Amino acid sequence: MLARATTSTIATILVDDEQLACDELAYLLKDFPDIELIATGRNGIEAVKMIEEMEPDLVFLDVQMPGLDGMSVIRKLREKHVPLPHFVLATAYDQYALQAFRLEALDYILKPIEKERLAVTVERARRQVAEKNAKGAVPETVSAPAKLSFQRTKLLVKSNSRNFIVDAQDIIYATIDDGLITVVATSLEGESNYRTIEELQSNLDPEVFWRVHRSFLVNINRIKEVIPWFKSSFQLRMDDKKRTEIPVSRVQTKRLRSLLKL
């Protein structure tokens, strides 16, 4: 993974079931130009989904929410092995502080949030994000799976109750949904017997197959077009019959910008 093209902004998500509290925090954060608010949510389930899809740097998370509280959001993300952002837990009660720091939260702030106290939190976030980005500034090849026993040139793909052998170079992309991996190749589309995208990727050439999103692995030679998307992100239009558009995650957008000088 390459370093981000710019370290001037901190992509941030706010999650609070109280709209007034969410609006107030969003208003206070406007005084910090490097905080880029990319989304807001109303409950823990939304929080998990947004963090998975948007890969923010920083999340302000209400502790007490219906369905899935703030602590449970962090635990759920860990169970799913999602790369964690920095969390700031916010609540009107101080009894959750110890539990918050056991979950390695960046900070814990009490409502109503004071601007001076928020400034301390934002400065702490700046330091942590800068340190994390510095650690991420490594050669691109490090982002490939570390354990490469060998690279397969052919894969088994199941389609219409038949087993086909597909040349790896003919694979356009692979995606996973509810534990099932679908492989889209030049001449067919079918299921793979691999259990995870990581496992499939580790058996393919890392110079050709790029994990652009948690759910997508693409053949870089079969990218047809790079399409600007919302919040300075991109989608990739692939060279399959459907001209499938695949989202590029925030983390991989940094690499895309660097590779293509966007």
C-alpha positions as CSV (number, residue, x, y, z in Angstrom):
1,M,0.0,0.0,0.0
2,L,1.4,3.4,-0.9
3,A,1.0,6.5,1.2
4,R,-1.9,8.7,0.6
5,A,-1.4,11.4,-2.0
6,T,-2.1,14.1,0.7
7,T,-2.2,13.9,4.5
8,S,-4.1,17.2,4.8
9,T,-7.6,15.7,5.5
10,I,-8.9,13.2,8.0
11,A,-11.9,11.3,6.6
12,T,-14.5,11.3,9.4
13,I,-17.8,9.6,10.1
14,L,-20.3,10.6,12.8
15,V,-22.7,8.1,14.3
16,D,-25.4,9.1,16.8
17,D,-29.0,8.2,17.1
18,E,-29.8,11.7,18.4
19,Q,-30.0,13.9,15.3
20,L,-29.5,17.1,17.3
21,A,-26.3,15.8,18.9
22,C,-25.0,14.7,15.5
23,D,-25.8,18.1,14.0
24,E,-24.1,19.9,16.8
25,L,-20.9,17.8,16.5
26,A,-20.9,18.3,12.8
27,Y,-21.2,22.1,13.3
28,L,-18.3,22.1,15.8
29,L,-16.1,20.1,13.5
30,K,-16.4,22.7,10.7
31,D,-13.9,24.8,12.7
32,F,-11.3,22.1,11.9
33,P,-10.5,22.3,8.2
34,D,-8.6,19.1,8.1
35,I,-11.6,17.1,9.3
36,E,-13.5,15.9,6.2
37,L,-17.0,14.7,7.1
38,I,-17.8,11.9,4.6
39,A,-20.9,10.4,6.2
40,T,-23.3,10.4,9.2
41,G,-25.2,7.5,10.7
42,R,-28.0,6.9,13.2
43,N,-27.3,3.5,14.6
44,G,-24.6,0.8,15.1
45,I,-25.7,-1.3,12.2
46,E,-25.3,1.7,9.8
47,A,-21.9,2.4,11.5
48,V,-20.6,-1.1,10.7
49,K,-21.7,-0.9,7.1
50,M,-20.3,2.6,6.5
51,I,-16.9,1.8,8.1
52,E,-16.6,-1.4,6.0
53,E,-17.4,0.5,2.8
54,M,-15.8,3.9,3.3
55,E,-12.7,3.0,5.4
56,P,-12.7,6.3,7.3
57,D,-9.7,7.5,9.3
58,L,-11.8,8.7,12.3
59,V,-15.2,7.8,13.7
60,F,-17.1,9.7,16.4
61,L,-19.4,7.0,17.8
62,D,-22.2,7.4,20.3
63,V,-21.9,4.8,23.1
64,Q,-25.6,4.2,23.7
65,M,-27.6,3.4,20.6
66,P,-30.5,1.0,19.9
67,G,-29.8,-2.3,18.3
68,L,-26.0,-2.2,18.4
69,D,-24.2,0.2,20.8
70,G,-20.9,1.8,20.2
71,M,-18.8,-0.8,22.0
72,S,-20.5,-3.5,20.1
73,V,-19.8,-1.8,16.8
74,I,-16.0,-2.1,17.5
75,R,-16.3,-5.7,18.6
76,K,-18.4,-6.6,15.5
77,L,-15.8,-5.0,13.2
78,R,-13.0,-6.9,14.9
79,E,-15.0,-10.2,14.5
80,K,-15.2,-9.4,10.7
81,H,-11.5,-8.5,10.6
82,V,-12.3,-5.1,9.2
83,P,-9.3,-2.6,9.3
84,L,-10.2,-0.3,12.2
85,P,-10.3,3.5,12.1
86,H,-9.6,5.6,15.1
87,F,-12.6,5.7,17.4
88,V,-13.8,8.6,19.6
89,L,-16.6,7.4,21.9
90,A,-19.1,10.1,23.0
91,T,-21.7,9.8,25.7
92,A,-23.4,11.7,28.5
93,Y,-22.2,9.2,31.0
94,D,-18.6,8.6,32.3
95,Q,-19.0,5.0,33.5
96,Y,-18.0,3.7,30.1
97,A,-14.6,5.3,30.0
98,L,-12.6,2.2,31.2
99,Q,-14.4,-0.1,28.8
100,A,-13.7,2.4,26.0
101,F,-10.0,2.4,26.6
102,R,-10.0,-1.4,26.9
103,L,-11.2,-1.4,23.3
104,E,-8.3,0.9,22.5
105,A,-10.5,3.9,21.6
106,L,-8.5,7.0,20.6
107,D,-10.5,9.2,23.0
108,Y,-13.7,9.4,25.1
109,I,-15.6,12.6,25.4
110,L,-18.6,13.6,27.4
111,K,-21.7,15.3,26.1
112,P,-22.4,18.1,25.7
113,I,-19.2,18.4,23.8
114,E,-17.1,21.5,24.4
115,K,-15.1,23.0,21.6
116,E,-11.9,23.2,23.7
117,R,-12.2,19.6,24.6
118,L,-12.9,18.6,21.0
119,A,-9.8,20.5,19.9
120,V,-7.7,18.2,22.1
121,T,-9.4,15.1,20.5
122,V,-8.8,16.4,17.0
123,E,-5.2,17.1,17.7
124,R,-4.7,13.6,19.1
125,A,-6.4,12.2,15.9
126,R,-4.0,14.3,13.7
127,R,-1.0,12.7,15.4
128,Q,-2.4,9.2,15.2
129,V,-3.5,9.4,11.6
130,A,-0.2,10.9,10.5
131,E,1.7,8.1,12.3
132,K,-0.5,5.5,10.7
133,N,0.0,7.0,7.3
134,A,3.8,7.1,7.8
135,K,3.8,3.4,8.7
136,G,1.8,2.8,5.5
137,A,4.4,4.5,3.3
138,V,5.9,1.2,2.1
139,P,6.6,-0.3,-1.3
140,E,3.5,-1.3,-3.2
141,T,4.5,-5.0,-3.3
142,V,4.1,-5.2,0.5
143,S,0.3,-4.9,0.0
144,A,0.3,-8.3,-1.7
145,P,-0.3,-11.4,0.4
146,A,2.8,-12.3,2.3
147,K,2.5,-16.1,1.9
148,L,2.9,-17.0,-1.7
149,S,3.6,-20.7,-2.1
150,F,3.1,-20.5,-5.8
151,Q,1.0,-18.7,-8.4
152,R,-1.7,-20.6,-10.1
153,T,-2.1,-20.2,-13.9
154,K,-5.4,-22.0,-14.0
155,L,-8.4,-22.0,-11.7
156,L,-11.5,-24.2,-11.4
157,V,-14.8,-22.4,-11.9
158,K,-18.2,-24.0,-11.4
159,S,-20.9,-22.9,-13.8
160,N,-24.3,-24.5,-14.7
161,S,-23.3,-27.7,-12.7
162,R,-20.1,-28.1,-14.7
163,N,-16.5,-27.6,-13.7
164,F,-14.4,-25.5,-16.1
165,I,-10.7,-24.8,-16.1
166,V,-10.0,-21.1,-16.6
167,D,-6.7,-19.4,-17.4
168,A,-5.9,-17.0,-14.7
169,Q,-5.1,-14.3,-17.3
170,D,-8.7,-14.6,-18.5
171,I,-10.2,-13.7,-15.2
172,I,-11.6,-10.2,-15.3
173,Y,-12.6,-9.9,-11.6
174,A,-13.8,-11.8,-8.6
175,T,-16.2,-10.8,-5.9
176,I,-17.5,-12.2,-2.7
177,D,-21.0,-11.9,-1.3
178,D,-22.3,-13.8,1.8
179,G,-19.3,-16.1,1.7
180,L,-19.6,-17.1,-1.9
181,I,-17.0,-16.0,-4.5
182,T,-18.0,-15.3,-8.0
183,V,-15.4,-15.3,-10.8
184,V,-16.1,-13.4,-14.0
185,A,-13.9,-14.5,-16.8
186,T,-13.7,-13.7,-20.5
187,S,-15.9,-16.6,-21.6
188,L,-17.9,-17.5,-18.5
189,E,-19.1,-16.6,-15.0
190,G,-19.2,-19.0,-12.1
191,E,-18.4,-19.9,-8.5
192,S,-15.0,-20.5,-7.1
193,N,-14.3,-23.1,-4.4
194,Y,-12.0,-20.7,-2.5
195,R,-13.4,-19.6,0.8
196,T,-12.1,-16.0,0.9
197,I,-10.9,-13.3,-1.4
198,E,-7.6,-13.3,0.5
199,E,-7.1,-17.0,-0.2
200,L,-7.9,-16.6,-3.9
201,Q,-5.6,-13.5,-4.2
202,S,-2.7,-15.4,-2.5
203,N,-2.7,-17.9,-5.3
204,L,-2.6,-15.4,-8.1
205,D,0.0,-13.1,-9.5
206,P,0.2,-10.0,-7.2
207,E,1.5,-7.9,-10.0
208,V,-1.8,-8.5,-12.0
209,F,-4.5,-9.0,-9.4
210,W,-5.4,-6.1,-7.2
211,R,-7.6,-6.0,-4.2
212,V,-9.4,-2.7,-4.9
213,H,-12.1,-3.2,-2.3
214,R,-12.8,-5.6,0.5
215,S,-15.2,-7.5,-1.8
216,F,-13.5,-7.2,-5.1
217,L,-10.3,-8.5,-6.7
218,V,-9.6,-7.2,-10.2
219,N,-7.2,-8.0,-13.1
220,I,-5.5,-4.7,-13.7
221,N,-5.0,-5.6,-17.4
222,R,-8.8,-5.8,-17.8
223,I,-9.7,-2.3,-16.4
224,K,-11.4,-0.4,-19.2
225,E,-12.0,2.9,-17.6
226,V,-11.5,4.9,-14.4
227,I,-14.7,6.8,-13.4
228,P,-14.7,9.7,-10.9
229,W,-17.2,9.0,-8.1
230,F,-18.4,10.8,-5.0
231,K,-16.2,12.3,-2.3
232,S,-13.1,12.3,-4.6
233,S,-13.2,8.5,-5.0
234,F,-13.4,6.3,-8.2
235,Q,-15.0,3.3,-9.8
236,L,-13.4,1.0,-12.2
237,R,-15.3,-0.1,-15.4
238,M,-14.2,-3.6,-16.2
239,D,-13.8,-5.2,-19.6
240,D,-16.5,-7.8,-19.2
241,K,-19.7,-8.0,-21.2
242,K,-21.7,-6.1,-18.6
243,R,-19.0,-3.4,-18.3
244,T,-19.3,-3.9,-14.5
245,E,-18.4,-0.9,-12.4
246,I,-16.4,-1.7,-9.3
247,P,-15.9,0.7,-6.4
248,V,-12.3,1.5,-5.2
249,S,-12.0,1.7,-1.5
250,R,-10.6,4.8,0.2
251,V,-7.4,3.1,1.0
252,Q,-6.9,1.8,-2.5
253,T,-7.9,5.2,-4.0
254,K,-4.7,6.5,-2.6
255,R,-2.8,3.9,-4.5
256,L,-4.8,4.5,-7.6
257,R,-4.1,8.2,-7.5
258,S,-0.4,7.5,-7.1
259,L,-0.2,4.9,-9.9
260,L,-2.1,6.9,-12.4
261,K,-1.2,10.4,-11.3
262,L,-4.8,11.4,-10.8
